[in-house]
Amino acid sequence: MPYTYADLPDDAHSKRFLPLGRHLWRLYKAVGWDYLHASLDIVFPEFYDMLHERFDNTLKTAQMTLEGKIAPENAQKTLAYQLFPPLACIRSDLQQGTMKLIYGESCDITFVTLDDNNSEISFLFNGHCEGGIPVDWWLVEHGNELLERRHQKYGYKLKDLYLKTKNMVKTGMQLIDILRDIRNERAPQFANSTYQVAMVWGSAAVNLLYEPSTYEIFAGLWDGLSTKSYGLPDYYFCYVPSPPLVNTLVYLGRANFSLRMAGLSTDLKLYLQGIEKSMIKVAKEKMPEAWEVGTIQNFKNGIPRPKHTLTCKLPNLKDKKTYEREEFDWHYERPDCFIHIEDLGMSVEEALEGVYLDIDHETPYEEKIDESKIISTGIGIHTKIRK
C-alpha cells in the first residue's frame, strides 16, 4: 500500500514543499519518508567523489574549449555541468558568456544544503568563476570541523544558522560573513570577488538529480525560487543576494524563465543530462528501491518534450483541499507524446551518459523522436559527436 501525505512526519521541513518535487513525491509514495531520508544520508557522503569527477570534467572541458582543443563546431555539441548550479548542464561554447552574464566578472558561489529533518546546514559546495570560466571549487561534507565555525557577531555555529534565523535570506547573509573569510584565507587572490550563496533543502536537490530533462530542471529552479507564488512559506531554494538577471527572469513566469535559461544554456535544444557512473553504482548497490522507482520507472514513464514543460500545469498548492485530497498530479498536454529512450535505440544506462537532441520548444508533438535526432552523447571531455 503506498504511503500517503498524512504519513509524512509534521516536523519534516519538506512536507509542504514535497508536491513541488514530482520525482520525490513519486518516490516517497513507494518507499516512505524514513527510507527517503536515509537515502539522503547515503547520497551526500558519496558526493565528494561524484563532484570531484564532475567538476574536474567541467574545468577540463572549459580549458580545452578556450585553448581550441575542442573544435568550435564540436563545442556547439559538447555539454558539461555548470559550476553553479551543479545540477544543470551548459553547452561549452555558451558557458563563458552565460556565466559572466549571470554572475559577473569574478564571483564565488556556495551551494548550501539544509537537512530536511533537523534543519542543520550539512553540506557546502563552493565554485569560483573568473570571466565566466570555472577555475576552482571546494567541498565541505557533514562532520567537517568547518561547520562548527562560529559567526563573529552572533556566535552561532555555521551549521546552526538556519535553526537560529528560520529564514533562508537571513541565513544566507550570515553565511556570507563566515564564508567570505574562509574564501579569503584559501584564495586571497579572489578577495575582491563578489560572494553569493544558494540555499537549498536536500530534498529539492535530490528531486532535480532524478530529472533528466534540462527544460524540466530549469522549470524546477523557477518553482524553488518562486515558492511564495504557490502560497508556500519561505523558499525551497534561493540565491543570496540574487543575481539581477535571475530576478528579472523569475518575474517573467515559469514558462518564460525556462525558455530563457534553455536559450542561454543549450541554444533551446533538449539535453538529457548525464550522471557519473560512480553515482549510478552507489544508487544500484546501496539504494536499489530508489534506483528502480526513481530512475528506471522515471524513464519508463517517458520524458517530457520542451513543449510539454512550457505548458505544464502544477497542482494548486494554495488550496488546502489539494493537500487533503492529495491532488498532486502534474498535468501535461499530450503525455502520450513523451520521449521514450527505446525510440532513441538506447538503454537507461546509455541514456544516463547524456544525450543532446535536435528538438526544442517548437518541435510539434506529432514529430517522431528517434535516433536521427541525436546530436551527441556523453558529458564534457567524454562527448561523442553523432552528427
C-alpha positions in Angstrom: 0.0 0.0 0.0 1.5 3.4 -1.0 2.5 6.0 1.6 0.2 9.0 1.9 0.7 12.6 2.6 -0.7 12.1 6.1 2.1 9.6 6.8 4.7 12.3 6.4 6.1 13.5 9.9 4.9 17.0 10.7 8.4 18.1 11.6 9.8 17.2 8.1 10.5 20.6 6.5 9.7 19.2 3.1 6.1 18.3 4.0 4.5 21.4 2.5 7.0 21.6 -0.4 7.1 17.9 -1.4 4.4 18.2 -4.1 6.7 20.6 -6.0 9.1 17.6 -6.4 7.5 15.5 -9.0 10.0 12.7 -8.7 10.5 12.9 -5.0 6.7 12.6 -4.4 6.5 9.5 -6.6 9.5 8.0 -4.7 8.1 8.9 -1.3 4.7 7.2 -2.1 6.7 4.0 -2.9 9.3 3.8 -0.1 8.2 6.3 2.6 9.9 9.1 4.4 12.3 7.1 6.6 13.8 5.4 3.6 13.9 8.6 1.7 15.8 10.5 4.4 18.1 7.5 5.0 18.9 7.7 1.2 20.0 11.3 1.7 22.4 10.1 4.3 23.8 7.7 1.8 24.0 10.1 -1.1 25.7 13.1 0.4 28.8 11.2 1.7 29.2 10.0 -1.8 29.0 13.5 -3.3 32.7 14.2 -3.0 33.8 11.5 -5.4 30.9 12.4 -7.8 31.5 16.1 -7.7 35.3 15.6 -8.0 34.7 13.6 -11.2 32.0 16.1 -12.4 33.9 19.3 -11.9 37.3 18.0 -13.0 35.5 17.2 -16.2 33.9 20.7 -16.2 37.2 22.5 -15.7 39.0 20.4 -18.3 36.2 21.0 -20.8 36.3 24.8 -20.3 40.0 24.9 -20.6 40.1 22.7 -23.7 37.4 25.0 -25.3 39.4 28.1 -24.5 42.6 26.6 -25.9 40.8 25.5 -29.1 41.4 21.8 -28.4 37.7 21.3 -28.9 36.9 22.5 -32.4 34.3 25.3 -32.5 31.8 23.1 -34.4 32.2 20.4 -31.8 32.0 22.9 -28.8 28.4 23.5 -30.1 27.7 19.8 -29.4 29.6 19.4 -26.1 27.8 19.9 -22.8 29.2 19.8 -19.3 27.8 20.7 -15.9 27.8 24.3 -14.8 29.9 25.1 -11.8 26.7 26.6 -10.4 24.1 25.3 -10.1 25.8 21.9 -10.1 22.5 20.3 -11.2 22.3 21.7 -14.8 24.4 21.4 -17.9 25.5 24.0 -20.4 27.0 23.9 -23.9 30.7 24.5 -23.7 30.7 27.4 -26.3 27.9 29.2 -24.3 29.4 28.7 -20.8 31.7 31.7 -20.6 29.1 34.2 -21.9 26.2 32.9 -19.9 28.1 32.6 -16.6 29.6 36.1 -17.0 26.2 37.5 -17.8 24.5 36.0 -14.7 27.3 36.1 -12.1 29.6 38.9 -13.3 33.3 39.1 -14.0 34.6 37.4 -10.8 32.4 35.5 -8.3 32.3 32.9 -5.6 29.1 30.9 -5.3 28.5 28.5 -2.4 25.8 25.8 -2.7 24.4 25.3 0.8 22.3 22.2 1.6 20.0 22.1 4.6 18.9 18.8 6.2 15.2 18.3 5.8 14.8 16.6 9.2 16.8 18.7 11.6 17.3 22.0 9.5 21.1 21.9 10.0 23.5 23.0 7.3 25.1 19.7 6.3 26.9 20.3 3.0 28.7 23.1 1.2 30.0 23.2 -2.3 31.8 26.3 -3.5 32.7 27.3 -7.0 34.7 30.2 -8.3 34.3 31.8 -11.8 36.7 34.2 -13.5 35.4 35.9 -16.6 32.7 33.3 -16.8 35.1 30.4 -16.7 35.1 27.9 -13.8 38.6 27.9 -12.2 38.3 26.5 -8.7 36.0 24.5 -6.4 36.0 23.1 -2.9 33.6 21.0 -0.8 32.7 20.6 2.9 30.8 17.5 4.0 28.8 16.6 7.1 31.0 16.3 10.1 33.7 18.7 8.8 35.0 20.9 11.5 34.4 24.0 9.3 30.7 23.5 10.0 31.5 24.2 13.7 33.0 27.6 12.9 31.1 30.4 14.6 29.7 33.7 13.3 31.9 36.5 14.8 29.0 38.8 15.7 26.2 36.3 16.7 28.3 33.5 18.0 26.2 30.8 16.2 27.9 27.8 14.7 27.7 27.7 10.9 25.7 24.5 10.8 23.1 26.1 13.2 22.5 29.4 11.4 19.1 28.4 9.9 18.0 27.0 13.2 18.5 30.4 14.7 17.0 32.6 11.9 14.3 30.3 10.4 14.7 32.4 7.3 16.7 31.5 4.2 17.7 35.0 3.2 18.9 35.9 6.7 20.8 32.7 6.9 22.4 33.3 3.6 23.6 36.8 4.6 25.1 35.5 7.9 26.8 32.6 5.9 28.5 35.1 3.6 30.1 36.8 6.6 31.7 33.4 7.5 32.4 32.1 4.0 34.0 35.2 2.7 36.6 35.0 5.4 37.2 31.3 4.5 37.5 32.2 0.8 40.0 35.0 1.6 42.1 32.5 3.7 42.0 29.8 0.9 42.4 32.1 -2.1 43.4 35.7 -1.2 43.8 36.5 -4.9 40.0 36.4 -5.1 39.4 38.6 -2.1 37.8 41.4 -4.1 35.4 39.0 -5.9 31.6 39.1 -5.2 30.1 36.4 -3.0 26.8 34.7 -3.3 25.3 31.7 -1.6 22.5 29.4 -2.9 20.4 27.9 -0.1 18.7 24.6 -0.9 16.8 21.9 1.0 18.3 18.5 0.5 15.0 17.1 -0.8 14.9 19.8 -3.5 18.4 19.0 -4.7 17.7 15.2 -4.8 14.5 15.7 -6.8 16.4 17.6 -9.5 19.1 14.8 -9.5 16.3 12.5 -10.8 15.3 14.8 -13.6 17.0 14.1 -17.0 15.4 17.0 -19.0 17.2 20.3 -18.9 13.9 22.1 -19.5 12.3 20.4 -16.5 15.3 21.3 -14.4 15.1 25.0 -15.3 11.3 24.9 -14.6 12.1 23.2 -11.3 14.6 26.0 -10.5 11.8 28.6 -11.1 9.5 26.6 -8.8 12.0 26.6 -5.9 12.8 30.3 -6.4 9.1 31.2 -6.6 7.5 29.1 -3.8 5.6 32.1 -2.5 3.6 32.2 -5.7 2.4 28.7 -4.7 1.4 30.0 -1.3 4.3 28.2 0.5 6.4 29.6 3.4 9.9 30.9 2.6 11.9 29.4 -0.3 12.6 25.8 -1.3 15.9 27.3 -2.6 17.2 30.8 -3.2 20.2 32.9 -4.1 21.5 35.4 -1.5 21.9 38.0 -2.9 20.0 37.1 -6.0 21.8 38.0 -9.3 19.9 40.8 -11.0 19.3 38.8 -14.2 17.9 35.9 -12.3 15.4 38.3 -10.6 14.3 39.6 -13.9 13.9 36.2 -15.4 11.9 34.9 -12.4 9.4 37.7 -12.9 8.7 36.5 -16.5 7.0 33.4 -15.1 7.7 29.7 -15.2 7.5 29.1 -19.0 9.5 32.1 -20.0 12.1 31.6 -17.3 12.6 28.0 -18.5 12.8 29.2 -22.1 15.3 31.9 -21.5 17.5 29.6 -19.4 17.4 26.9 -22.1 18.4 29.5 -24.6 21.4 30.6 -22.6 22.4 27.0 -21.8 21.6 24.7 -24.7 20.6 27.0 -27.5 17.0 25.9 -26.8 17.7 22.3 -27.6 16.9 19.5 -25.2 19.7 17.7 -23.3 19.1 14.6 -21.3 21.5 15.0 -18.5 24.2 12.5 -17.8 25.1 11.1 -14.4 28.5 9.9 -13.4 29.0 6.1 -13.4 30.2 6.3 -9.8 26.9 7.7 -8.7 24.9 5.1 -10.7 27.0 2.3 -9.0 26.1 3.8 -5.5 22.4 4.0 -6.3 22.2 0.5 -7.7 24.1 -1.1 -4.8 23.0 1.0 -1.8 19.6 2.2 -2.8 18.1 -0.4 -5.2 14.5 0.7 -4.5 15.3 4.3 -5.2 17.1 3.3 -8.4 14.2 1.2 -9.6 11.4 3.7 -8.7 13.3 6.9 -9.0 15.3 6.2 -12.2 14.2 3.1 -14.1 10.4 3.9 -13.7 11.1 7.5 -14.5 12.4 6.6 -17.9 9.7 4.0 -18.4 7.1 6.8 -17.8 8.7 8.9 -20.6 10.5 12.2 -20.6 8.5 15.4 -21.3 9.4 17.3 -24.5 10.3 21.0 -24.1 6.7 21.9 -25.3 5.3 19.7 -22.5 7.4 21.6 -19.9 6.3 25.0 -21.0 2.6 24.2 -20.9 2.6 22.0 -17.7 0.0 22.8 -15.0 1.1 22.2 -11.4 -1.2 21.4 -8.5 -2.9 24.3 -6.8 -1.0 24.4 -3.5 -2.8 27.5 -2.3 -5.9 25.4 -1.7 -5.9 23.3 1.5 -8.2 20.8 -0.2 -5.3 19.9 -2.6 -3.4 18.5 0.4 -6.4 16.9 2.0 -7.3 15.1 -1.2 -3.6 14.5 -2.3 -4.3 16.0 -5.7 -0.7 16.4 -6.5 -0.6 15.3 -10.1 1.2 17.4 -12.7 -0.9 17.9 -15.8 0.9 17.7 -19.2 -0.6 18.1 -22.6 -0.4 15.0 -24.7 1.5 12.8 -22.3 1.2 10.1 -25.0 3.9 12.0 -26.9 6.6 11.9 -24.1 10.1 10.8 -25.3 10.9 7.2 -24.8 14.6 6.1 -24.8 13.7 2.9 -26.7 12.9 5.1 -29.7 16.4 6.5 -29.4 17.8 3.0 -29.6 19.2 3.2 -26.0 19.1 1.5 -22.6 18.6 3.5 -19.4 22.3 3.4 -18.6 23.3 4.5 -22.1 20.8 7.5 -21.8 22.3 8.4 -18.4 25.6 9.1 -20.2 23.9 12.2 -21.6 22.1 12.8 -24.8 21.9 16.1 -26.8 18.8 16.2 -29.0 17.9 18.2 -32.0 14.5 19.2 -30.7 13.3 22.4 -29.0 10.1 24.1 -27.7 8.7 24.4 -31.2 9.0 20.7 -32.1 5.4 19.5 -32.5 4.0 16.6 -30.5 3.4 14.7 -33.7 7.1 14.8 -34.8 8.8 11.4 -34.2 11.8 11.5 -31.8 14.2 8.7 -32.8 18.0 8.1 -33.3 18.1 10.7 -36.1 17.6 13.4 -33.5 20.7 12.6 -31.5 23.4 15.3 -32.0 25.9 13.9 -29.4 26.1 11.7 -26.4 28.2 12.0 -23.2 29.4 14.7 -20.9 32.2 17.2 -21.4 35.5 15.6 -22.4 33.7 12.3 -22.9 31.4 13.6 -25.6 30.8 11.6 -28.7 29.6 13.5 -31.8 26.8 11.8 -33.8 26.1 14.5 -36.4 
